[in-house]
């Protein structure tokens, strides 16, 4: 029986960065299993036109530059997979990957794990990393089972709109993928509707002019107390109304549906203008939640009290349910909210970790994966120790209460939703790699400017502490774009002045 210090399951971004961090911390007997024939995870098999909603400079890993001139670019699925392959090659991850390997069952075996692989092979490992992503098992509403006379599919099976030309299509859901898919369907379909149970998340564009809009996801703004979110929302909405652009106006109408005490910070970002573009330019109509099904789905009633007739296809963009079938039964449907930092089960300690079970409201998921991987590698190599059990459980309860207070019903519905900046800083505190903001303000003001008014991506957490690479980090940070003095920066400065005066 083969034996490893650690097995990583899944060669998407979480598995790649976890394997890389384990190697860097001296664990040479690490293997990463991927059930498909290539790295990239779910991204490699997603719909044809998939484009990330976080810019390349935000989505990059901390110590592998994207290339000059690409800071405001948004990667296609092929481009991001190529970046991960380049990253894996540079850091020696490819030598630790095994493709076409499906883990069928994981059993507790003393202080480690016994894994049964498809084909009959059995291996042993001391620690196990689950990096299989959250987009494998479709989440469907109850009424989907009543669609017996109409074609339907989930977005995980959607590839392109070619077969939908001239048809009447209902899209259910309003997240980022739903918005992009809706736009490309609306361009060719006879009619397109989007059914929303609530608001679709706060809509903002990929670009503001030539600059990636998420450059404004920086400490200068997100370092403010969250109760400034309602004021920030009104300032942004007022600016969008002043622009007198129909797409901006449509986005503002949808954004005004957001409820919650912290406005924009009570929800998640839908970081593209695809849905308002579909509404304005292609006649897409937004309707309420589907409440009744008739004639096997040919007629659908929505919460506005009206019926849709002669629907040809229903496309569910209703997300996924977290499920890991190869784990022991009590862990297969682990609630991210009950994991320490959305990654460690209190009873399993550092013997089992989930990488990628935290989704940021704004920002990018990939820097979060990297911070999780760094923390786990430090635990595995013995360079850090977990807090005591009572501290772990108290932290889990406090984090869950904080997210429920901030995100409300979204926290209940999306159990992996986190506040990006608060989460990243809490992980930096655990690792001991907090950015030297005060020191930089006095000694390296240019660096400070990029850490505070450039995107809060992963590189600033490489300046000091375990795993630091200060020289490389400074070189990268000096290339990071700084947000322009636009309405978002002005809103942040107004917020800082407000809190300064109040205190």
C-alpha positions, -999 to +999 in steps of 0.1 A: +000+000+000+014+034-010+017+059+018+019+097+017+021+125+043-007+143+025-032+136-003-049+165-021-081+157-040-088+179-069-064+198-093-084+230-096-070+262-082-074+251-046-057+218-051-029+233-071-021+260-046-024+236-016+000+212-033+024+240-040+024+253-004+029+218+010+059+213-013+074+247-003+071+238+034+092+206+029+066+179+023+080+161-007+057+130-004+025+148-014+002+137-042-027+155-059-054+133-074-076+147-103-105+127-116-103+143-151-075+141-175-061+177-170-057+204-143-082+232-140-111+215-121-146+227-129-133+257-149-119+235-176-153+220-183-175+250-178-196+268-205-177+280-235-177+317-230-169+317-192-150+348-182-139+355-147-156+383-128-125+392-109-096+408-128-064+390-135-045+412-110-070+402-083-072+366-093-035+359-094-016+340-068+007+361-046+040+350-060+034+345-097+030+377-117+004+378-145+026+396-170+029+433-176-001+450-194-026+425-182-036+441-149-071+451-161-078+420-181-105+394-172-094+359-180-114+335-201-115+299-188-087+289-211-065+318-200-070+311-163-063+274-167-031+283-187-020+306-158-025+278-133-006+254-155+023+279-158+022+283-120+021+246-114+051+241-137+071+268-121+067+255-086+070+218-093+034+209-088+031+189-120+054+162-107+029+156-079-003+153-100-020+121-109-048+124-135-078+101-142-078+091-105-112+090-088-112+087-050-142+065-041-140+063-003-120+078+025-119+059+058-104+069+092-074+047+098-057+053+131-042+088+130-045+090+092-067+081+063-072+051+040-083+060+005-100+035-019-094+046-055-114+035-086-098+005-100-091-011-067-059+007-055-057+016-018-034+042-003-027+057+031-021+093+041-016+112+073-036+142+061-063+148+035-072+180+016-106+183-001-102+207-030-130+194-052-148+227-055-185+235-049-198+232-084-203+195-089-238+188-075-266+209-088-290+226-065-326+226-079-359+240-067-386+215-058-408+224-087-381+213-112-394+177-108-428+189-123-413+199-156-424+169-175-434+185-208-407+211-212-370+208-217-348+219-188-312+218-177-289+231-150-261+256-158-235+229-151-246+212-183-249+244-204-222+251-230-234+277-255-267+292-269-266+277-304-295+254-299-317+281-283-320+304-313-356+315-318-368+298-287-386+310-255-362+306-226-366+311-188-335+315-168-339+309-131-313+327-109-294+359-110-258+352-100-227+360-120-228+330-143-266+334-147-261+370-158-235+362-184-254+332-197-287+352-198-270+378-220-257+354-246-291+335-247-310+368-250-290+377-281-304+347-301-336+336-283-371+347-293-379+358-258-359+355-225-371+358-189-351+358-157-368+346-126-354+361-094-365+351-059-348+382-045-323+407-057-295+393-079-267+406-057-251+440-061-245+446-098-214+464-109-194+463-142-163+445-149-147+477-161-151+514-153-136+530-184-103+512-191-098+501-155-110+469-139-138+479-115-126+456-088-094+477-084-118+497-061-120+466-038-093+481-016-086+488+020-093+525+015-130+516+011-134+482+026-115+491+057-145+512+068-170+499+093-196+479+076-225+501+088-212+527+063-225+503+036-260+518+034-245+553+028-221+540+003-249+523-016-268+555-019-238+574-031-231+548-058-267+547-069-269+585-071-238+585-093-253+558-116-285+578-120-265+609-129-246+590-157-279+590-177-270+556-193-298+531-197-277+501-187-265+519-155-301+529-148-313+493-152-285+482-128-295+508-103-331+496-104-320+461-096-296+472-069-323+492-052-340+458-045-311+450-021-323+448+015-301+446+046-287+470+072-254+474+054-266+480+018-240+468-007-221+450+021-252+430+031-250+410-001-226+395-026-214+411-058-226+403-093-196+417-110-208+422-145-234+443-163-247+413-184-282+413-169-289+450-173-275+448-209-298+419-216-327+439-203-319+471-222-306+458-255-323+424-259-357+428-243-350+403-214-377+406-187-372+401-150-400+383-132-405+370-097-401+336-082-419+307-099-449+297-077-469+272-098-464+248-127-491+238-151-491+215-182-458+199-172-441+233-173-455+247-205-472+273-183-454+288-153-469+312-127-446+337-109-450+357-077-462+387-097-494+368-102-489+363-140-484+332-162-457+325-188-470+304-217-453+282-242-419+281-225-394+260-246-366+256-221-360+263-184-323+269-175-315+266-138-287+288-126-295+280-091-261+272-077-248+240-062-249+221-029-217+212-011-213+175-011-182+153-008-194+117-014-161+100-007-159+113+029-174+094+059-211+101+061-210+127+089-186+148+069-201+145+034-224+175+038-202+195+062-216+230+068-188+256+060-202+278+088-193+250+113-157+247+101-129+267+116-123+295+091-144+275+066-117+249+063-111+227+094-136+205+113-130+209+150-131+172+157-107+164+128-081+191+136-055+195+109-059+160+096-086+171+072-090+204+054-113+219+028-097+244+005-122+266-014-152+264+009-153+302+014-169+324-012-163+362-008-191+387-012-166+409-031-130+402-041-118+369-055-119+334-042-084+325-054-065+346-028-087+331-001-077+296-013-041+306-011-044+319+024-061+287+035-034+266+018-006+286+035-022+281+069-027+244+063+008+239+051+022+256+082+001+234+104+011+202+085+048+211+087+046+218+124+055+254+121+022+265+135-002+249+159-040+250+160-056+271+187-071+253+217-105+236+211-124+261+231-109+290+211-117+272+178-154+266+187-157+302+201-143+315+168-166+294+147-196+307+167-184+343+165-178+342+128-212+326+121-229+353+142-210+380+124-219+367+089-256+363+099-257+398+111-240+412+080-255+391+053-289+382+068-309+357+046-279+355+022-259+340+050-285+313+056-289+305+019-252+307+010-234+289+038-199+296+023-204+334+020-177+355+038-166+391+040-134+391+019-113+417+037-123+406+072-116+370+062-082+377+046-071+397+076-082+371+101-062+344+081-032+368+081-035+371+118-035+333+122-005+329+099+014+360+112+017+377+078-003+409+083+008+436+058+031+463+074+007+492+068+018+516+095+055+511+088+050+515+050+030+547+055+061+564+070+089+545+052+075+533+019+046+555+010+044+543-026+041+507-013+015+518+012-005+535-015-007+503-035-017+482-004-044+506+006-057+520-027-048+491-050-068+459-050-064+439-018-051+408-035-028+382-021+007+397-027+006+422+002+004+392+026+039+380+014+058+410+028+066+394+062+059+364+084+060+327+076+063+321+039+073+357+032+089+367-001+095+404+005+117+411-025+094+394-050+063+409-033+076+444-035+084+440-072+048+428-078+031+453-056+049+482-074+032+470-106-003+469-090-026+496-103-040+522-079-077+531-081-085+563-098-100+592-079-135+583-089-169+583-071-161+551-052-128+566-038-146+598-029-173+578-011-146+561+009-129+593+018-163+608+029-168+577+051-134+581+067-141+618+074-175+609+089-160+583+113-131+606+122-155+634+132-178+610+151-149+597+171 
